[in-house]
């Protein structure tokens, strides 16, 4: 409901609403065939039918169009012995139906669709509307997605704009505090270089201790050999 700007907390959606049907039912209204010609003089109109629509079958719709006169012609006749061709209607690289156009009127026959065309083929239905209103449907990203992407990008930039300066200020303050504390207490606060030298000296002492142990062991072995040889003698 939010996609069509309707508050779902105030309005309850129904697939078939009797109140809506009764509101739009006009028992004394004129037939469409008498209303459409005047509208077609002012605005473009699109009509569509499902191939297997048993309630409003496409043959009746096509017969009405063929017998209707608008903008100086009858039906899809061009008036010079030719008529508008039934061109294949291609959606996503597939043949989705037939399309005809003439003098502000466009008619589309949906292949393998019932009375609920938009239920059978929601993407093709949207493509039809976008094509008719000359909107771009080259990708699956619609206006809402693009808007959300822009908002996300704006949020990321705002966060970066706040975080980066705070990080730089924190590093600078840490460096200044280290500098002044080390300046005031040079013997109590180790610097990174002194820590490195301390670790290096500890490593050197360990290696030296290992070498001393090895030397002592060698000396002990030598002394034992000398004692054994003297005992043997």
Wavefront OBJ file of the C-alpha trace (Angstrom):
o trace
v 0.000 0.000 0.000
v 2.870 2.360 0.733
v 4.071 2.017 -2.873
v 0.933 3.860 -4.003
v 1.091 6.351 -1.106
v -1.839 4.893 0.857
v -1.773 4.549 4.632
v -2.505 0.866 5.262
v -3.505 1.682 8.851
v -6.450 3.755 7.644
v -7.435 1.890 4.484
v -7.960 -1.867 4.328
v -7.035 -3.455 1.008
v -9.497 -5.880 -0.580
v -9.054 -7.803 -3.797
v -12.677 -7.174 -4.797
v -14.430 -4.355 -2.977
v -18.196 -4.057 -3.368
v -18.155 -0.412 -2.299
v -15.623 0.502 -4.981
v -17.571 -1.427 -7.601
v -20.833 0.239 -6.639
v -19.185 3.664 -6.718
v -17.853 3.134 -10.234
v -21.036 1.507 -11.506
v -23.007 3.976 -13.602
v -26.106 2.327 -15.008
v -26.901 5.286 -17.253
v -23.357 5.836 -18.558
v -22.641 6.020 -22.271
v -20.935 3.101 -24.044
v -17.153 3.376 -24.329
v -17.339 3.355 -28.117
v -19.079 6.737 -27.975
v -16.700 8.228 -25.377
v -13.303 7.063 -26.643
v -13.274 9.012 -29.959
v -13.507 12.348 -28.151
v -10.819 11.333 -25.644
v -8.507 10.126 -28.426
v -8.591 13.607 -29.927
v -6.951 14.902 -26.762
v -4.857 12.148 -25.187
v -3.282 8.804 -26.161
v -5.075 5.720 -24.825
v -3.997 2.102 -24.428
v -6.366 -0.891 -24.382
v -5.285 -4.438 -23.569
v -6.850 -7.878 -23.321
v -5.784 -11.286 -22.069
v -5.713 -14.031 -24.680
v -7.770 -16.365 -22.474
v -9.993 -13.788 -20.794
v -13.460 -15.407 -20.663
v -15.130 -12.450 -18.994
v -14.030 -9.688 -21.399
v -12.805 -11.699 -24.376
v -10.295 -10.078 -26.704
v -12.342 -10.781 -29.832
v -15.093 -8.458 -28.600
v -12.551 -5.738 -27.785
v -10.971 -6.045 -31.227
v -14.404 -5.959 -32.902
v -15.264 -2.757 -31.030
v -11.992 -1.121 -32.142
v -12.485 -2.203 -35.762
v -15.943 -0.612 -35.798
v -14.994 2.599 -33.975
v -14.218 5.815 -35.853
v -11.755 8.291 -34.353
v -9.359 10.966 -35.582
v -10.445 10.701 -39.206
v -10.336 6.928 -39.579
v -12.135 3.727 -38.674
v -10.371 1.029 -36.741
v -6.692 0.547 -37.453
v -7.212 1.443 -41.121
v -4.750 4.089 -42.342
v -7.199 5.204 -45.037
v -4.968 4.429 -48.018
v -5.786 0.772 -48.358
v -3.400 -0.271 -45.589
v -3.891 -0.904 -41.907
v -1.720 -0.957 -38.825
v 0.182 -4.262 -38.652
v -0.018 -6.639 -35.728
v 3.555 -6.459 -34.560
v 5.058 -8.924 -32.068
v 5.232 -7.424 -28.611
v 8.587 -8.362 -27.097
v 9.284 -8.215 -23.365
v 12.631 -9.335 -21.916
v 13.515 -10.970 -25.223
v 10.329 -13.075 -25.306
v 7.218 -12.802 -27.457
v 4.621 -11.589 -24.964
v 1.775 -10.715 -27.336
v 0.699 -8.536 -30.265
v 0.620 -4.748 -30.448
v -1.146 -2.354 -32.831
v -1.188 1.440 -32.881
v -2.970 4.116 -34.880
v -3.981 7.718 -34.279
v -3.395 7.878 -30.515
v -4.809 4.401 -29.788
v -2.631 1.435 -28.814
v -3.947 -2.095 -28.368
v -2.008 -4.988 -26.822
v -3.045 -8.638 -26.723
v -1.364 -10.475 -23.835
v -0.427 -14.043 -24.705
v -1.479 -16.753 -22.208
v -3.161 -14.238 -19.906
v -6.570 -14.364 -18.263
v -8.912 -11.605 -17.122
v -6.351 -10.706 -14.410
v -3.501 -9.805 -16.746
v -1.460 -8.010 -14.109
v -1.802 -11.060 -11.829
v -0.564 -13.464 -14.515
v 2.251 -11.220 -15.749
v 3.062 -8.412 -13.300
v 6.390 -7.471 -14.890
v 4.953 -7.443 -18.403
v 2.061 -5.312 -17.179
v 4.478 -2.840 -15.667
v 6.545 -2.882 -18.832
v 3.403 -2.067 -20.825
v 2.655 0.968 -18.661
v 6.258 2.159 -18.680
v 6.464 1.702 -22.431
v 3.217 3.580 -22.958
v 4.267 6.453 -20.677
v 7.773 6.349 -22.213
v 9.497 5.429 -18.965
v 12.713 3.410 -18.970
v 12.495 -0.250 -17.953
v 15.903 -1.387 -19.178
v 16.755 -2.562 -15.679
v 14.826 -3.873 -12.703
v 15.716 -0.807 -10.662
v 12.694 1.429 -10.390
v 12.272 4.927 -9.040
v 11.891 3.758 -5.440
v 15.104 1.733 -5.572
v 17.026 4.631 -7.081
v 15.668 6.913 -4.371
v 16.719 4.462 -1.646
v 20.164 4.165 -3.221
v 20.583 7.933 -3.225
v 19.500 8.116 0.416
v 21.946 5.345 1.371
v 24.773 7.106 -0.463
v 23.901 10.363 1.264
v 23.927 8.628 4.660
v 27.311 7.026 3.977
v 28.772 10.377 2.973
v 27.367 12.000 6.100
v 28.844 9.286 8.311
v 32.211 9.583 6.565
v 32.084 13.367 6.939
v 31.619 12.953 10.703
v 33.829 9.916 11.394
v 36.942 10.977 9.471
v 37.425 14.353 11.217
v 36.759 12.745 14.609
v 39.363 10.069 13.838
v 41.963 12.638 12.789
v 41.313 14.770 15.882
v 41.575 11.707 18.145
v 44.911 10.691 16.618
v 46.241 14.246 16.908
v 45.186 14.571 20.563
v 46.695 11.181 21.389
v 49.989 12.249 19.817
v 50.034 15.549 21.701
v 49.246 13.862 25.011
v 52.020 11.301 24.418
v 54.470 14.051 23.525
v 53.836 16.222 26.587
v 53.661 13.330 29.053
v 56.923 11.902 27.710
v 58.462 15.354 27.886
v 57.476 15.777 31.533
v 58.204 12.184 32.602
v 60.856 10.898 30.192
v 62.027 7.997 32.415
v 58.614 6.688 33.409
v 56.802 6.489 30.099
v 58.281 4.155 27.484
v 58.335 5.296 23.891
v 57.681 2.995 20.951
v 61.420 2.989 20.184
v 62.365 2.082 23.750
v 59.799 -0.719 23.747
v 61.294 -2.055 20.510
v 64.813 -1.904 21.953
v 63.623 -3.667 25.102
v 62.070 -6.494 23.121
v 65.175 -6.728 20.959
v 67.444 -6.905 24.034
v 65.279 -9.614 25.570
v 65.498 -11.632 22.382
v 69.266 -11.140 22.329
v 69.562 -12.215 25.988
v 67.559 -15.368 25.296
v 69.827 -16.240 22.373
v 72.889 -15.510 24.503
v 71.603 -17.684 27.344
v 70.971 -20.528 24.933
v 74.525 -20.173 23.595
v 75.935 -20.224 27.155
v 73.969 -23.382 27.984
v 75.229 -25.004 24.824
v 78.820 -24.039 25.681
v 78.488 -25.395 29.214
v 77.128 -28.662 27.904
v 80.023 -28.962 25.473
v 82.539 -28.254 28.256
v 80.893 -30.842 30.486
v 81.041 -33.447 27.742
v 84.720 -32.701 27.150
v 85.549 -32.980 30.844
v 83.708 -36.275 31.083
v 85.678 -37.663 28.172
v 88.957 -36.591 29.772
v 88.014 -38.203 33.093
v 86.989 -41.408 31.412
v 90.211 -41.606 29.468
v 92.293 -41.039 32.596
v 90.342 -43.701 34.458
v 90.906 -46.110 31.644
v 94.615 -45.434 31.781
l 1 2 3 4 5 6 7 8 9 10 11 12 13 14 15 16 17 18 19 20 21 22 23 24 25 26 27 28 29 30 31 32 33 34 35 36 37 38 39 40 41 42 43 44 45 46 47 48 49 50 51 52 53 54 55 56 57 58 59 60 61 62 63 64 65 66 67 68 69 70 71 72 73 74 75 76 77 78 79 80 81 82 83 84 85 86 87 88 89 90 91 92 93 94 95 96 97 98 99 100 101 102 103 104 105 106 107 108 109 110 111 112 113 114 115 116 117 118 119 120 121 122 123 124 125 126 127 128 129 130 131 132 133 134 135 136 137 138 139 140 141 142 143 144 145 146 147 148 149 150 151 152 153 154 155 156 157 158 159 160 161 162 163 164 165 166 167 168 169 170 171 172 173 174 175 176 177 178 179 180 181 182 183 184 185 186 187 188 189 190 191 192 193 194 195 196 197 198 199 200 201 202 203 204 205 206 207 208 209 210 211 212 213 214 215 216 217 218 219 220 221 222 223 224 225 226 227 228 229 230 231 232 233
